[in-house]
């Protein structure tokens, strides 16, 4: 998918919302999920998705979900 510069911030916000929703359905909450503020700054922002830090329980849950998905 090609995204124009003017659309990048809107698209990254929508994508973060989708990530939050999909992970939530799988029982994984990423409390620090956000747009990386440094990469979003400037005239032509190229925002990165910051998945943030998670505790051990969340990391283990992510591993379990990914392994389950991989078995399908």
N, C-alpha and C positions, 0 to 999 in steps of 0.2 A: 504494500500500500504506500503510495507516494502522498506525503502530506506537505502542503505549502506552508511557508514560514508563518503566515498569519493564522493558520489553523492549528499549529502545533500545541499551543497551550490548551485550547479547548479539547483537542484529541487526547492529550496526556491526562487531563482531568477526568474525561470519560473512561479512559483505560484504567485509571486508578480505581474508579468506582466499580468497574467490571471486575477487576482483580479482588477488591474487597468483598464483592458479592459472591464470586465463585469460591474464594477461599473460605468464606463464611459458611456456605453450603457444605463444604467439606470439613467443617469444624475447626478451621485454622483462622486465628485472628492475628493480623499483623498490626499492632498498635501504632507503629511509627511509619506506616505506609503513607507516602506523600510525594509531591513534586520536589526534586532537589532544588533548593532556592538559588544556589550558585549557578547551576547550568541553565536555569530559566531566566537569569538576568541578562541584560544587554539588548542591543538593537535587534538582532536576529537570534532569538532564544532557541536553543536546542535542548529542551528540558529532558532530564533523566528521571526515571522513576526510582525513588529511594525506598527500598523495601524495609529499611531500618533494622534496628537490633531486635532480636527476639530472645526470650529466655529458653532454657534447655527443653522444657516441656513443649513449647511451640515448635522448636526445631525438630524434635523427635516426632511430633505429629505430622509435620511437613514431610519428613522422610517416609513415614508410614503411608501417607496419602499417595506420594509419588511411587512408592513400591507397588501399592495396590493398583494404581493406574497402569503401571508398566506391565503388570501380569495379564491385563486384558488384551 
